[in-house]
Amino acid sequence: TEDLIREAELVAVIANFLNEEGMPDRDDDEYRAFTVAMTTGAKMIADAARQEDLTGAQKGAGIISQACTQCHESYR
């Protein structure tokens, strides 16, 4: 559980970093929506892990996976 929470928190940190000053595309609304989705999914995973809610963690992982896939298709 602690490892999963830590990994989810790292995803949220990465998503926040992608919105920092000087990062390419940070001003693009679609790009920002992907990073917000990453943060949302990561929070869902961490919260679900704390509650031992496998379904909630899987939903959060799905949100992150979808955001990453769509972003990489658009910004590669």
All heavy atoms as a GROMACS GRO file, in nm:
protein
  579
    1THR      N    1   0.082  -0.120   0.000
    1THR     CA    2   0.000   0.000   0.000
    1THR      C    3   0.086   0.126   0.000
    1THR      O    4   0.060   0.217  -0.078
    1THR     CB    5  -0.093   0.000   0.123
    1THR    OG1    6  -0.178  -0.114   0.116
    1THR    CG2    7  -0.178   0.125   0.127
    2GLU      N    8   0.187   0.127   0.084
    2GLU     CA    9   0.273   0.246   0.092
    2GLU      C   10   0.348   0.268  -0.040
    2GLU      O   11   0.365   0.384  -0.081
    2GLU     CB   12   0.372   0.234   0.209
    2GLU     CG   13   0.304   0.238   0.345
    2GLU     CD   14   0.222   0.365   0.367
    2GLU    OE1   15   0.271   0.476   0.332
    2GLU    OE2   16   0.110   0.354   0.417
    3ASP      N   17   0.393   0.161  -0.104
    3ASP     CA   18   0.461   0.175  -0.233
    3ASP      C   19   0.367   0.233  -0.339
    3ASP      O   20   0.407   0.319  -0.417
    3ASP     CB   21   0.514   0.040  -0.282
    3ASP     CG   22   0.633  -0.010  -0.202
    3ASP    OD1   23   0.695   0.071  -0.129
    3ASP    OD2   24   0.663  -0.130  -0.211
    4LEU      N   25   0.244   0.188  -0.341
    4LEU     CA   26   0.147   0.238  -0.437
    4LEU      C   27   0.118   0.385  -0.413
    4LEU      O   28   0.112   0.464  -0.508
    4LEU     CB   29   0.017   0.156  -0.429
    4LEU     CG   30  -0.093   0.194  -0.527
    4LEU    CD1   31  -0.045   0.185  -0.670
    4LEU    CD2   32  -0.215   0.106  -0.504
    5ILE      N   33   0.103   0.424  -0.289
    5ILE     CA   34   0.079   0.564  -0.255
    5ILE      C   35   0.198   0.649  -0.300
    5ILE      O   36   0.180   0.755  -0.362
    5ILE     CB   37   0.051   0.581  -0.105
    5ILE    CG1   38  -0.083   0.516  -0.068
    5ILE    CG2   39   0.053   0.728  -0.065
    5ILE    CD1   40  -0.107   0.502   0.081
    6ARG      N   41   0.318   0.603  -0.273
    6ARG     CA   42   0.438   0.678  -0.312
    6ARG      C   43   0.446   0.692  -0.464
    6ARG      O   44   0.475   0.800  -0.515
    6ARG     CB   45   0.565   0.610  -0.258
    6ARG     CG   46   0.691   0.689  -0.288
    6ARG     CD   47   0.817   0.632  -0.226
    6ARG     NE   48   0.842   0.494  -0.266
    6ARG     CZ   49   0.828   0.388  -0.187
    6ARG    NH1   50   0.792   0.403  -0.062
    6ARG    NH2   51   0.852   0.266  -0.231
    7GLU      N   52   0.418   0.586  -0.537
    7GLU     CA   53   0.422   0.593  -0.683
    7GLU      C   54   0.316   0.689  -0.736
    7GLU      O   55   0.341   0.766  -0.830
    7GLU     CB   56   0.402   0.453  -0.744
    7GLU     CG   57   0.514   0.356  -0.714
    7GLU     CD   58   0.648   0.396  -0.773
    7GLU    OE1   59   0.650   0.452  -0.885
    7GLU    OE2   60   0.750   0.370  -0.709
    8ALA      N   61   0.198   0.687  -0.678
    8ALA     CA   62   0.092   0.779  -0.720
    8ALA      C   63   0.134   0.923  -0.693
    8ALA      O   64   0.111   1.012  -0.776
    8ALA     CB   65  -0.038   0.746  -0.647
    9GLU      N   66   0.195   0.946  -0.579
    9GLU     CA   67   0.242   1.081  -0.547
    9GLU      C   68   0.350   1.126  -0.644
    9GLU      O   69   0.355   1.244  -0.681
    9GLU     CB   70   0.291   1.086  -0.403
    9GLU     CG   71   0.176   1.076  -0.303
    9GLU     CD   72   0.221   1.059  -0.159
    9GLU    OE1   73   0.340   1.027  -0.134
    9GLU    OE2   74   0.136   1.077  -0.069
   10LEU      N   75   0.435   1.035  -0.690
   10LEU     CA   76   0.538   1.070  -0.788
   10LEU      C   77   0.474   1.109  -0.922
   10LEU      O   78   0.521   1.203  -0.987
   10LEU     CB   79   0.635   0.955  -0.808
   10LEU     CG   80   0.734   0.932  -0.694
   10LEU    CD1   81   0.812   0.803  -0.717
   10LEU    CD2   82   0.828   1.050  -0.680
   11VAL      N   83   0.370   1.039  -0.961
   11VAL     CA   84   0.299   1.076  -1.085
   11VAL      C   85   0.243   1.217  -1.073
   11VAL      O   86   0.253   1.297  -1.166
   11VAL     CB   87   0.188   0.974  -1.118
   11VAL    CG1   88   0.098   1.024  -1.230
   11VAL    CG2   89   0.247   0.839  -1.155
   12ALA      N   90   0.186   1.249  -0.958
   12ALA     CA   91   0.132   1.384  -0.937
   12ALA      C   92   0.242   1.489  -0.943
   12ALA      O   93   0.223   1.597  -1.001
   12ALA     CB   94   0.058   1.391  -0.803
   13VAL      N   95   0.358   1.459  -0.888
   13VAL     CA   96   0.471   1.552  -0.893
   13VAL      C   97   0.515   1.574  -1.038
   13VAL      O   98   0.540   1.687  -1.080
   13VAL     CB   99   0.589   1.501  -0.807
   13VAL    CG1  100   0.716   1.579  -0.835
   13VAL    CG2  101   0.554   1.508  -0.660
   14ILE      N  102   0.523   1.466  -1.114
   14ILE     CA  103   0.561   1.478  -1.256
   14ILE      C  104   0.460   1.564  -1.330
   14ILE      O  105   0.497   1.652  -1.408
   14ILE     CB  106   0.575   1.339  -1.320
   14ILE    CG1  107   0.697   1.267  -1.261
   14ILE    CG2  108   0.584   1.348  -1.472
   14ILE    CD1  109   0.703   1.119  -1.293
   15ALA      N  110   0.332   1.539  -1.307
   15ALA     CA  111   0.228   1.618  -1.374
   15ALA      C  112   0.240   1.766  -1.339
   15ALA      O  113   0.228   1.852  -1.427
   15ALA     CB  114   0.090   1.564  -1.336
   16ASN      N  115   0.266   1.796  -1.214
   16ASN     CA  116   0.283   1.936  -1.172
   16ASN      C  117   0.407   1.997  -1.235
   16ASN      O  118   0.407   2.113  -1.277
   16ASN     CB  119   0.288   1.947  -1.020
   16ASN     CG  120   0.154   1.924  -0.957
   16ASN    OD1  121   0.050   1.955  -1.015
   16ASN    ND2  122   0.154   1.867  -0.838
   17PHE      N  123   0.514   1.919  -1.244
   17PHE     CA  124   0.638   1.967  -1.305
   17PHE      C  125   0.615   2.004  -1.452
   17PHE      O  126   0.670   2.102  -1.501
   17PHE     CB  127   0.747   1.861  -1.294
   17PHE     CG  128   0.874   1.897  -1.366
   17PHE    CD1  129   0.960   1.991  -1.312
   17PHE    CD2  130   0.906   1.838  -1.487
   17PHE    CE1  131   1.077   2.026  -1.378
   17PHE    CE2  132   1.022   1.873  -1.554
   17PHE     CZ  133   1.107   1.966  -1.499
   18LEU      N  134   0.532   1.927  -1.522
   18LEU     CA  135   0.506   1.953  -1.663
   18LEU      C  136   0.436   2.086  -1.686
   18LEU      O  137   0.432   2.136  -1.799
   18LEU     CB  138   0.423   1.839  -1.723
   18LEU     CG  139   0.495   1.705  -1.731
   18LEU    CD1  140   0.397   1.595  -1.772
   18LEU    CD2  141   0.613   1.711  -1.825
   19ASN      N  142   0.381   2.145  -1.581
   19ASN     CA  143   0.314   2.274  -1.591
   19ASN      C  144   0.401   2.390  -1.542
   19ASN      O  145   0.353   2.503  -1.537
   19ASN     CB  146   0.183   2.272  -1.512
   19ASN     CG  147   0.077   2.195  -1.586
   19ASN    OD1  148   0.059   2.211  -1.705
   19ASN    ND2  149   0.006   2.112  -1.514
   20GLU      N  150   0.524   2.363  -1.508
   20GLU     CA  151   0.613   2.468  -1.458
   20GLU      C  152   0.653   2.565  -1.568
   20GLU      O  153   0.655   2.532  -1.687
   20GLU     CB  154   0.739   2.407  -1.396
   20GLU     CG  155   0.715   2.334  -1.266
   20GLU     CD  156   0.677   2.426  -1.154
   20GLU    OE1  157   0.740   2.533  -1.139
   20GLU    OE2  158   0.585   2.390  -1.079
   21GLU      N  159   0.687   2.686  -1.528
   21GLU     CA  160   0.738   2.790  -1.619
   21GLU      C  161   0.852   2.733  -1.701
   21GLU      O  162   0.941   2.667  -1.648
   21GLU     CB  163   0.787   2.909  -1.536
   21GLU     CG  164   0.831   3.027  -1.616
   21GLU     CD  165   0.715   3.108  -1.670
   21GLU    OE1  166   0.611   3.113  -1.601
   21GLU    OE2  167   0.729   3.165  -1.778
   22GLY      N  168   0.847   2.758  -1.831
   22GLY     CA  169   0.954   2.715  -1.919
   22GLY      C  170   0.932   2.580  -1.984
   22GLY      O  171   1.007   2.542  -2.074
   23MET      N  172   0.831   2.507  -1.940
   23MET     CA  173   0.804   2.377  -2.001
   23MET      C  174   0.728   2.398  -2.131
   23MET      O  175   0.635   2.478  -2.137
   23MET     CB  176   0.724   2.288  -1.906
   23MET     CG  177   0.800   2.247  -1.782
   23MET     SD  178   0.952   2.154  -1.816
   23MET     CE  179   0.885   2.002  -1.878
   24PRO      N  180   0.768   2.325  -2.235
   24PRO     CA  181   0.699   2.341  -2.363
   24PRO      C  182   0.552   2.301  -2.350
   24PRO      O  183   0.519   2.208  -2.276
   24PRO     CB  184   0.773   2.246  -2.457
   24PRO     CG  185   0.878   2.180  -2.379
   24PRO     CD  186   0.873   2.227  -2.238
   25ASP      N  187   0.468   2.369  -2.419
   25ASP     CA  188   0.324   2.339  -2.428
   25ASP      C  189   0.246   2.367  -2.300
   25ASP      O  190   0.126   2.341  -2.294
   25ASP     CB  191   0.300   2.194  -2.471
   25ASP     CG  192   0.364   2.160  -2.603
   25ASP    OD1  193   0.346   2.239  -2.698
   25ASP    OD2  194   0.434   2.057  -2.612
   26ARG      N  195   0.307   2.420  -2.197
   26ARG     CA  196   0.236   2.440  -2.071
   26ARG      C  197   0.119   2.538  -2.084
   26ARG      O  198   0.027   2.533  -2.006
   26ARG     CB  199   0.331   2.486  -1.960
   26ARG     CG  200   0.365   2.633  -1.964
   26ARG     CD  201   0.451   2.672  -1.848
   26ARG     NE  202   0.372   2.699  -1.730
   26ARG     CZ  203   0.354   2.817  -1.676
   26ARG    NH1  204   0.412   2.921  -1.728
   26ARG    NH2  205   0.280   2.831  -1.570
   27ASP      N  206   0.122   2.623  -2.186
   27ASP     CA  207   0.014   2.720  -2.206
   27ASP      C  208  -0.098   2.665  -2.295
   27ASP      O  209  -0.199   2.732  -2.314
   27ASP     CB  210   0.070   2.849  -2.268
   27ASP     CG  211   0.163   2.921  -2.172
   27ASP    OD1  212   0.140   2.914  -2.050
   27ASP    OD2  213   0.259   2.984  -2.220
   28ASP      N  214  -0.080   2.545  -2.346
   28ASP     CA  215  -0.182   2.482  -2.431
   28ASP      C  216  -0.290   2.418  -2.342
   28ASP      O  217  -0.259   2.338  -2.255
   28ASP     CB  218  -0.114   2.377  -2.519
   28ASP     CG  219  -0.208   2.312  -2.616
   28ASP    OD1  220  -0.291   2.231  -2.571
   28ASP    OD2  221  -0.199   2.343  -2.736
   29ASP      N  222  -0.414   2.457  -2.364
   29ASP     CA  223  -0.524   2.409  -2.280
   29ASP      C  224  -0.540   2.257  -2.282
   29ASP      O  225  -0.564   2.195  -2.179
   29ASP     CB  226  -0.656   2.474  -2.320
   29ASP     CG  227  -0.662   2.622  -2.286
   29ASP    OD1  228  -0.586   2.666  -2.197
   29ASP    OD2  229  -0.743   2.693  -2.348
   30GLU      N  230  -0.525   2.197  -2.400
   30GLU     CA  231  -0.540   2.051  -2.410
   30GLU      C  232  -0.429   1.981  -2.331
   30GLU      O  233  -0.453   1.886  -2.258
   30GLU     CB  234  -0.536   2.009  -2.556
   30GLU     CG  235  -0.554   1.859  -2.575
   30GLU     CD  236  -0.545   1.816  -2.720
   30GLU    OE1  237  -0.464   1.874  -2.796
   30GLU    OE2  238  -0.619   1.724  -2.756
   31TYR      N  239  -0.307   2.032  -2.344
   31TYR     CA  240  -0.192   1.976  -2.273
   31TYR      C  241  -0.214   1.985  -2.122
   31TYR      O  242  -0.193   1.888  -2.048
   31TYR     CB  243  -0.067   2.052  -2.315
   31TYR     CG  244   0.060   2.010  -2.246
   31TYR    CD1  245   0.134   1.903  -2.294
   31TYR    CD2  246   0.108   2.080  -2.136
   31TYR    CE1  247   0.252   1.866  -2.234
   31TYR    CE2  248   0.226   2.044  -2.075
   31TYR     CZ  249   0.298   1.937  -2.124
   31TYR     OH  250   0.415   1.900  -2.064
   32ARG      N  251  -0.259   2.100  -2.078
   32ARG     CA  252  -0.284   2.119  -1.934
   32ARG      C  253  -0.394   2.024  -1.886
   32ARG      O  254  -0.387   1.973  -1.775
   32ARG     CB  255  -0.320   2.264  -1.904
   32ARG     CG  256  -0.200   2.357  -1.917
   32ARG     CD  257  -0.234   2.500  -1.878
   32ARG     NE  258  -0.268   2.514  -1.738
   32ARG     CZ  259  -0.180   2.524  -1.638
   32ARG    NH1  260  -0.053   2.520  -1.664
   32ARG    NH2  261  -0.221   2.539  -1.514
   33ALA      N  262  -0.494   2.000  -1.969
   33ALA     CA  263  -0.601   1.907  -1.930
   33ALA      C  264  -0.544   1.767  -1.909
   33ALA      O  265  -0.588   1.695  -1.817
   33ALA     CB  266  -0.711   1.905  -2.037
   34PHE      N  267  -0.448   1.727  -1.990
   34PHE     CA  268  -0.385   1.596  -1.970
   34PHE      C  269  -0.311   1.591  -1.838
   34PHE      O  270  -0.318   1.492  -1.765
   34PHE     CB  271  -0.289   1.564  -2.086
   34PHE     CG  272  -0.356   1.542  -2.218
   34PHE    CD1  273  -0.305   1.598  -2.334
   34PHE    CD2  274  -0.471   1.465  -2.229
   34PHE    CE1  275  -0.365   1.577  -2.456
   34PHE    CE2  276  -0.533   1.443  -2.351
   34PHE     CZ  277  -0.480   1.499  -2.465
   35THR      N  278  -0.239   1.698  -1.804
   35THR     CA  279  -0.165   1.696  -1.677
   35THR      C  280  -0.260   1.701  -1.557
   35THR      O  281  -0.232   1.639  -1.454
   35THR     CB  282  -0.062   1.811  -1.670
   35THR    OG1  283  -0.129   1.937  -1.675
   35THR    CG2  284   0.038   1.802  -1.784
   36VAL      N  285  -0.371   1.770  -1.571
   36VAL     CA  286  -0.471   1.772  -1.464
   36VAL      C  287  -0.530   1.632  -1.447
   36VAL      O  288  -0.550   1.585  -1.334
   36VAL     CB  289  -0.581   1.877  -1.492
   36VAL    CG1  290  -0.699   1.859  -1.399
   36VAL    CG2  291  -0.524   2.018  -1.481
   37ALA      N  292  -0.555   1.563  -1.557
   37ALA     CA  293  -0.607   1.426  -1.549
   37ALA      C  294  -0.507   1.334  -1.480
   37ALA      O  295  -0.545   1.249  -1.399
   37ALA     CB  296  -0.639   1.374  -1.689
   38MET      N  297  -0.378   1.354  -1.509
   38MET     CA  298  -0.276   1.273  -1.441
   38MET      C  299  -0.281   1.296  -1.290
   38MET      O  300  -0.275   1.201  -1.212
   38MET     CB  301  -0.136   1.310  -1.492
   38MET     CG  302  -0.104   1.259  -1.630
   38MET     SD  303   0.058   1.318  -1.687
   38MET     CE  304   0.170   1.247  -1.567
   39THR      N  305  -0.291   1.421  -1.250
   39THR     CA  306  -0.297   1.454  -1.108
   39THR      C  307  -0.422   1.397  -1.044
   39THR      O  308  -0.417   1.341  -0.934
   39THR     CB  309  -0.292   1.607  -1.088
   39THR    OG1  310  -0.174   1.657  -1.150
   39THR    CG2  311  -0.292   1.645  -0.943
   40THR      N  312  -0.534   1.408  -1.112
   40THR     CA  313  -0.661   1.355  -1.061
   40THR      C  314  -0.652   1.204  -1.044
   40THR      O  315  -0.691   1.149  -0.940
   40THR     CB  316  -0.777   1.391  -1.157
   40THR    OG1  317  -0.787   1.533  -1.165
   40THR    CG2  318  -0.908   1.331  -1.110
   41GLY      N  319  -0.601   1.136  -1.144
   41GLY     CA  320  -0.587   0.990  -1.137
   41GLY      C  321  -0.493   0.948  -1.026
   41GLY      O  322  -0.520   0.852  -0.953
   42ALA      N  323  -0.384   1.021  -1.009
   42ALA     CA  324  -0.287   0.989  -0.904
   42ALA      C  325  -0.350   1.006  -0.766
   42ALA      O  326  -0.330   0.923  -0.676
   42ALA     CB  327  -0.164   1.078  -0.917
   43LYS      N  328  -0.428   1.112  -0.748
   43LYS     CA  329  -0.496   1.134  -0.620
   43LYS      C  330  -0.597   1.022  -0.594
   43LYS      O  331  -0.608   0.973  -0.483
   43LYS     CB  332  -0.564   1.270  -0.618
   43LYS     CG  333  -0.631   1.301  -0.486
   43LYS     CD  334  -0.690   1.441  -0.483
   43LYS     CE  335  -0.759   1.479  -0.357
   43LYS     NZ  336  -0.793   1.383  -0.259
   44MET      N  337  -0.667   0.981  -0.700
   44MET     CA  338  -0.763   0.872  -0.684
   44MET      C  339  -0.693   0.744  -0.639
   44MET      O  340  -0.743   0.673  -0.552
   44MET     CB  341  -0.836   0.846  -0.816
   44MET     CG  342  -0.940   0.949  -0.851
   44MET     SD  343  -1.018   0.917  -1.012
   44MET     CE  344  -1.109   0.767  -0.975
   45ILE      N  345  -0.578   0.715  -0.698
   45ILE     CA  346  -0.503   0.595  -0.660
   45ILE      C  347  -0.459   0.602  -0.515
   45ILE      O  348  -0.477   0.507  -0.438
   45ILE     CB  349  -0.381   0.574  -0.752
   45ILE    CG1  350  -0.428   0.538  -0.893
   45ILE    CG2  351  -0.289   0.466  -0.697
   45ILE    CD1  352  -0.316   0.537  -0.996
   46ALA      N  353  -0.399   0.714  -0.476
   46ALA     CA  354  -0.350   0.728  -0.338
   46ALA      C  355  -0.463   0.718  -0.238
   46ALA      O  356  -0.452   0.646  -0.138
   46ALA     CB  357  -0.275   0.860  -0.323
   47ASP      N  358  -0.574   0.786  -0.267
   47ASP     CA  359  -0.689   0.779  -0.175
   47ASP      C  360  -0.745   0.638  -0.168
   47ASP      O  361  -0.778   0.588  -0.060
   47ASP     CB  362  -0.799   0.876  -0.219
   47ASP     CG  363  -0.760   1.022  -0.201
   47ASP    OD1  364  -0.661   1.050  -0.129
   47ASP    OD2  365  -0.829   1.108  -0.260
   48ALA      N  366  -0.756   0.572  -0.283
   48ALA     CA  367  -0.810   0.436  -0.287
   48ALA      C  368  -0.717   0.340  -0.213
   48ALA      O  369  -0.765   0.250  -0.142
   48ALA     CB  370  -0.830   0.392  -0.432
   49ALA      N  371  -0.587   0.357  -0.229
   49ALA     CA  372  -0.492   0.269  -0.160
   49ALA      C  373  -0.506   0.283  -0.008
   49ALA      O  374  -0.503   0.182   0.064
   49ALA     CB  375  -0.350   0.301  -0.204
   50ARG      N  376  -0.524   0.404   0.037
   50ARG     CA  377  -0.541   0.426   0.181
   50ARG      C  378  -0.667   0.357   0.234
   50ARG      O  379  -0.673   0.316   0.349
   50ARG     CB  380  -0.546   0.575   0.212
   50ARG     CG  381  -0.412   0.643   0.199
   50ARG     CD  382  -0.418   0.791   0.237
   50ARG     NE  383  -0.292   0.854   0.209
   50ARG     CZ  384  -0.265   0.925   0.100
   50ARG    NH1  385  -0.357   0.944   0.008
   50ARG    NH2  386  -0.145   0.978   0.083
   51GLN      N  387  -0.768   0.344   0.147
   51GLN     CA  388  -0.895   0.282   0.186
   51GLN      C  389  -0.903   0.135   0.143
   51GLN      O  390  -1.008   0.072   0.158
   51GLN     CB  391  -1.011   0.360   0.124
   51GLN     CG  392  -1.019   0.502   0.172
   51GLN     CD  393  -1.122   0.583   0.094
   51GLN    OE1  394  -1.192   0.534   0.008
   51GLN    NE2  395  -1.131   0.711   0.128
   52GLU      N  396  -0.794   0.085   0.087
   52GLU     CA  397  -0.788  -0.052   0.036
   52GLU      C  398  -0.901  -0.079  -0.064
   52GLU      O  399  -0.968  -0.181  -0.062
   52GLU     CB  400  -0.789  -0.153   0.151
   52GLU     CG  401  -0.669  -0.137   0.241
   52GLU     CD  402  -0.663  -0.238   0.354
   52GLU    OE1  403  -0.744  -0.332   0.355
   52GLU    OE2  404  -0.574  -0.221   0.439
   53ASP      N  405  -0.919   0.016  -0.155
   53ASP     CA  406  -1.024   0.012  -0.257
   53ASP      C  407  -0.959  -0.017  -0.393
   53ASP      O  408  -0.916   0.075  -0.462
   53ASP     CB  409  -1.098   0.147  -0.258
   53ASP     CG  410  -1.198   0.160  -0.370
   53ASP    OD1  411  -1.233   0.058  -0.435
   53ASP    OD2  412  -1.242   0.274  -0.395
   54LEU      N  413  -0.954  -0.143  -0.430
   54LEU     CA  414  -0.890  -0.183  -0.555
   54LEU      C  415  -0.959  -0.121  -0.676
   54LEU      O  416  -0.893  -0.072  -0.767
   54LEU     CB  417  -0.891  -0.336  -0.568
   54LEU     CG  418  -0.832  -0.392  -0.698
   54LEU    CD1  419  -0.688  -0.350  -0.715
   54LEU    CD2  420  -0.848  -0.543  -0.700
   55THR      N  421  -1.090  -0.119  -0.677
   55THR     CA  422  -1.164  -0.063  -0.790
   55THR      C  423  -1.132   0.085  -0.809
   55THR      O  424  -1.112   0.131  -0.922
   55THR     CB  425  -1.316  -0.083  -0.772
   55THR    OG1  426  -1.341  -0.223  -0.758
   55THR    CG2  427  -1.393  -0.029  -0.889
   56GLY      N  428  -1.127   0.161  -0.701
   56GLY     CA  429  -1.093   0.303  -0.709
   56GLY      C  430  -0.952   0.324  -0.763
   56GLY      O  431  -0.929   0.415  -0.843
   57ALA      N  432  -0.859   0.241  -0.719
   57ALA     CA  433  -0.721   0.252  -0.767
   57ALA      C  434  -0.714   0.219  -0.916
   57ALA      O  435  -0.643   0.287  -0.991
   57ALA     CB  436  -0.630   0.159  -0.688
   58GLN      N  437  -0.789   0.120  -0.959
   58GLN     CA  438  -0.790   0.084  -1.100
   58GLN      C  439  -0.849   0.197  -1.185
   58GLN      O  440  -0.801   0.224  -1.295
   58GLN     CB  441  -0.869  -0.045  -1.122
   58GLN     CG  442  -0.796  -0.167  -1.067
   58GLN     CD  443  -0.882  -0.292  -1.070
   58GLN    OE1  444  -1.003  -0.288  -1.052
   58GLN    NE2  445  -0.816  -0.405  -1.090
   59LYS      N  446  -0.952   0.263  -1.135
   59LYS     CA  447  -1.011   0.376  -1.207
   59LYS      C  448  -0.909   0.489  -1.222
   59LYS      O  449  -0.895   0.549  -1.328
   59LYS     CB  450  -1.136   0.426  -1.137
   59LYS     CG  451  -1.254   0.336  -1.153
   59LYS     CD  452  -1.376   0.391  -1.081
   59LYS     CE  453  -1.493   0.294  -1.090
   59LYS     NZ  454  -1.612   0.343  -1.018
   60GLY      N  455  -0.838   0.518  -1.114
   60GLY     CA  456  -0.734   0.621  -1.119
   60GLY      C  457  -0.625   0.586  -1.218
   60GLY      O  458  -0.580   0.671  -1.296
   61ALA      N  459  -0.584   0.459  -1.220
   61ALA     CA  460  -0.481   0.415  -1.314
   61ALA      C  461  -0.531   0.428  -1.458
   61ALA      O  462  -0.455   0.466  -1.547
   61ALA     CB  463  -0.440   0.272  -1.284
   62GLY      N  464  -0.658   0.399  -1.479
   62GLY     CA  465  -0.715   0.412  -1.613
   62GLY      C  466  -0.714   0.557  -1.660
   62GLY      O  467  -0.686   0.584  -1.778
   63ILE      N  468  -0.744   0.649  -1.570
   63ILE     CA  469  -0.742   0.792  -1.605
   63ILE      C  470  -0.601   0.835  -1.644
   63ILE      O  471  -0.582   0.905  -1.744
   63ILE     CB  472  -0.797   0.877  -1.488
   63ILE    CG1  473  -0.946   0.853  -1.473
   63ILE    CG2  474  -0.766   1.025  -1.508
   63ILE    CD1  475  -1.006   0.913  -1.347
   64ILE      N  476  -0.504   0.792  -1.566
   64ILE     CA  477  -0.364   0.827  -1.598
   64ILE      C  478  -0.323   0.767  -1.731
   64ILE      O  479  -0.265   0.834  -1.817
   64ILE     CB  480  -0.269   0.780  -1.486
   64ILE    CG1  481  -0.295   0.859  -1.358
   64ILE    CG2  482  -0.122   0.796  -1.531
   64ILE    CD1  483  -0.225   0.802  -1.237
   65SER      N  484  -0.353   0.641  -1.751
   65SER     CA  485  -0.316   0.572  -1.875
   65SER      C  486  -0.377   0.640  -1.997
   65SER      O  487  -0.308   0.663  -2.098
   65SER     CB  488  -0.361   0.426  -1.868
   65SER     OG  489  -0.331   0.359  -1.988
   66GLN      N  490  -0.504   0.676  -1.988
   66GLN     CA  491  -0.571   0.742  -2.098
   66GLN      C  492  -0.509   0.880  -2.126
   66GLN      O  493  -0.485   0.915  -2.241
   66GLN     CB  494  -0.720   0.756  -2.068
   66GLN     CG  495  -0.799   0.815  -2.182
   66GLN     CD  496  -0.948   0.822  -2.150
   66GLN    OE1  497  -0.988   0.818  -2.033
   66GLN    NE2  498  -1.030   0.832  -2.252
   67ALA      N  499  -0.481   0.955  -2.021
   67ALA     CA  500  -0.421   1.088  -2.038
   67ALA      C  501  -0.283   1.076  -2.103
   67ALA      O  502  -0.251   1.152  -2.195
   67ALA     CB  503  -0.411   1.160  -1.904
   68CYS      N  504  -0.204   0.981  -2.058
   68CYS     CA  505  -0.070   0.964  -2.114
   68CYS      C  506  -0.076   0.923  -2.261
   68CYS      O  507  -0.006   0.979  -2.345
   68CYS     CB  508   0.010   0.861  -2.034
   68CYS     SG  509   0.056   0.916  -1.869
   69THR      N  510  -0.162   0.828  -2.291
   69THR     CA  511  -0.175   0.780  -2.428
   69THR      C  512  -0.219   0.893  -2.521
   69THR      O  513  -0.158   0.916  -2.627
   69THR     CB  514  -0.274   0.663  -2.437
   69THR    OG1  515  -0.225   0.556  -2.356
   69THR    CG2  516  -0.293   0.616  -2.579
   70GLN      N  517  -0.322   0.965  -2.483
   70GLN     CA  518  -0.373   1.074  -2.568
   70GLN      C  519  -0.272   1.187  -2.582
   70GLN      O  520  -0.255   1.243  -2.690
   70GLN     CB  521  -0.506   1.125  -2.513
   70GLN     CG  522  -0.617   1.025  -2.527
   70GLN     CD  523  -0.746   1.073  -2.460
   70GLN    OE1  524  -0.746   1.168  -2.383
   70GLN    NE2  525  -0.854   1.004  -2.489
   71CYS      N  526  -0.204   1.218  -2.474
   71CYS     CA  527  -0.104   1.326  -2.480
   71CYS      C  528   0.011   1.286  -2.571
   71CYS      O  529   0.053   1.365  -2.656
   71CYS     CB  530  -0.053   1.357  -2.340
   71CYS     SG  531   0.061   1.496  -2.334
   72HIS      N  532   0.061   1.164  -2.558
   72HIS     CA  533   0.174   1.122  -2.640
   72HIS      C  534   0.134   1.112  -2.787
   72HIS      O  535   0.218   1.135  -2.874
   72HIS     CB  536   0.231   0.991  -2.589
   72HIS     CG  537   0.316   1.010  -2.467
   72HIS    ND1  538   0.453   0.999  -2.471
   72HIS    CD2  539   0.283   1.041  -2.341
   72HIS    CE1  540   0.500   1.023  -2.349
   72HIS    NE2  541   0.398   1.050  -2.268
   73GLU      N  542   0.008   1.082  -2.815
   73GLU     CA  543  -0.038   1.082  -2.954
   73GLU      C  544  -0.038   1.224  -3.011
   73GLU      O  545  -0.010   1.243  -3.128
   73GLU     CB  546  -0.179   1.023  -2.963
   73GLU     CG  547  -0.183   0.873  -2.944
   73GLU     CD  548  -0.324   0.817  -2.940
   73GLU    OE1  549  -0.422   0.894  -2.945
   73GLU    OE2  550  -0.336   0.694  -2.930
   74SER      N  551  -0.071   1.321  -2.929
   74SER     CA  552  -0.083   1.460  -2.976
   74SER      C  553   0.049   1.536  -2.972
   74SER      O  554   0.069   1.626  -3.054
   74SER     CB  555  -0.183   1.536  -2.888
   74SER     OG  556  -0.311   1.479  -2.899
   75TYR      N  557   0.139   1.506  -2.880
   75TYR     CA  558   0.256   1.588  -2.856
   75TYR      C  559   0.388   1.518  -2.883
   75TYR      O  560   0.492   1.565  -2.840
   75TYR     CB  561   0.253   1.644  -2.714
   75TYR     CG  562   0.140   1.741  -2.695
   75TYR    CD1  563   0.016   1.697  -2.650
   75TYR    CD2  564   0.155   1.874  -2.728
   75TYR    CE1  565  -0.090   1.785  -2.635
   75TYR    CE2  566   0.050   1.964  -2.714
   75TYR     CZ  567  -0.072   1.917  -2.668
   75TYR     OH  568  -0.176   2.006  -2.654
   76ARG      N  569   0.389   1.409  -2.951
   76ARG     CA  570   0.514   1.341  -2.982
   76ARG      C  571   0.590   1.414  -3.087
   76ARG      O  572   0.551   1.465  -3.180
   76ARG     CB  573   0.487   1.201  -3.031
   76ARG     CG  574   0.530   1.102  -2.930
   76ARG     CD  575   0.512   0.965  -2.978
   76ARG     NE  576   0.464   0.895  -2.861
   76ARG     CZ  577   0.485   0.772  -2.837
   76ARG    NH1  578   0.546   0.698  -2.923
   76ARG    NH2  579   0.442   0.717  -2.728
   0.00000   0.00000   0.00000
